[in-house]
Amino acid sequence: MEDSLSWPLSRSLLDAVLADRLSDRLVAELVWERLGYRRQRDGDAPWLAGPQTPQAWRDAFPEAPEVVATRPASVALTRSIAREHKQLLKKQLHFAGYRIGELYPRRTRRATVVSWLLAWLAARGDVLPADGALPELLDPPVNPVQGHPGDAPVG
C-alpha cells in the first residue's frame, strides 16, 4: 500500500512534520491515506472513508478528520497506537518533545501524528528509511498557534 501513497514515509519527512515545515492539511493527508480515506474527484470535496478504513474510524469520522486541528481526531489517533509502539517517537527519532515555550496544541498533535505514522510502519513490519521524497518545505509559521496560511483553526 505504501507505494500508492502520495508521500512515502521517511525520517526526513517525519522530521519536517515535527519542525512544522508542512501544512496541517498535508500532515493530515499522510494519516488519511494510511487509514484508507479516499480523495474525491472534486479536490475541494472532503475525503471519505473507504473500504480499507477501519470500522471504528468510519463510524466516528465518515469524513476524514483534521487530525491537527481537531482534538477528538488527535485523541483517536493516540488511542489507536498499540502499547508496544507508544515509545517509537523517542526510540526511532530521538524526539525528546518540545520545550515549554513551544508547547502548542498544533505542535503536540503533530507529534501524535508522527507517533501514529511510526506505529503504522511498525505494525506492517516496515523500516523507516532515512531519506525520501519531500514536498516543498514551508518556513515554520510566524505564529505557531495559528499555523500556516490556510491551516484550519485549532479547536
Helices and strands as residue ranges (DSSP letters): G 2-4, H 11-18, H 24-34, E 37-38, E 48-49, H 55-60, H 71-79, G 83-85, H 88-93, G 100-102, H 105-124
